Amino acid sequence: MIEAYAEMMPLDNTDPLQAKMIRNARKAALESTRWLTAQEIGELAGLTSSNPSVQASKWTRDHRIFTITRGNVVLYPAYALDTAKGYRPVKGMRPILELFGDRKDGWGLAYWFSSVNSHLGGKRPQDLVASQPDRVLAAAQQEIAEVAHG
């Protein structure tokens, strides 16, 4: 299903090689974790609101979690939720998301969190954000510095 979705994604004004690279990156990001809808988060977190997207949207506005859009469905990465704290956002996400700000959209964040990172000893940010958020923040700061210095 993920492969079919990756093939259907519109990539207007993109050369074929770049389009293939984007599809592969999206497929890898989608396969790297479980992606949840606001409804699923509401159920897992035991949110009582009749509209579970209200809380998830608030967390997004507050830079506590990020989203990607697949078709018309907004999805949230499972690794950004702390299962031990009732599926609330992982505390370490906010400073990382605030640091990236508008530099990365949801897909850019998904690529970054799902990619092996040399500043993390070859681990992926998504695997360490809950347990070692300071290391992941430092890796994000390095990412920003490297881009700024070209």
Secondary structure, DSSP 8 states (H G I E B T S, - for coil): -HHHHHHH---TT--HHHHHHHHHHHHHHHHTS-EE-HHHHHHHHT---S-THHHHHHHHHTTS---EEETTEEEEEGGGEEGGGTSEE-TTHHHHHHHHGGGS-HHHHHHHHHS-BGGGTTB-HHHHTTT-HHHHHHHHHHHHHHHHH-
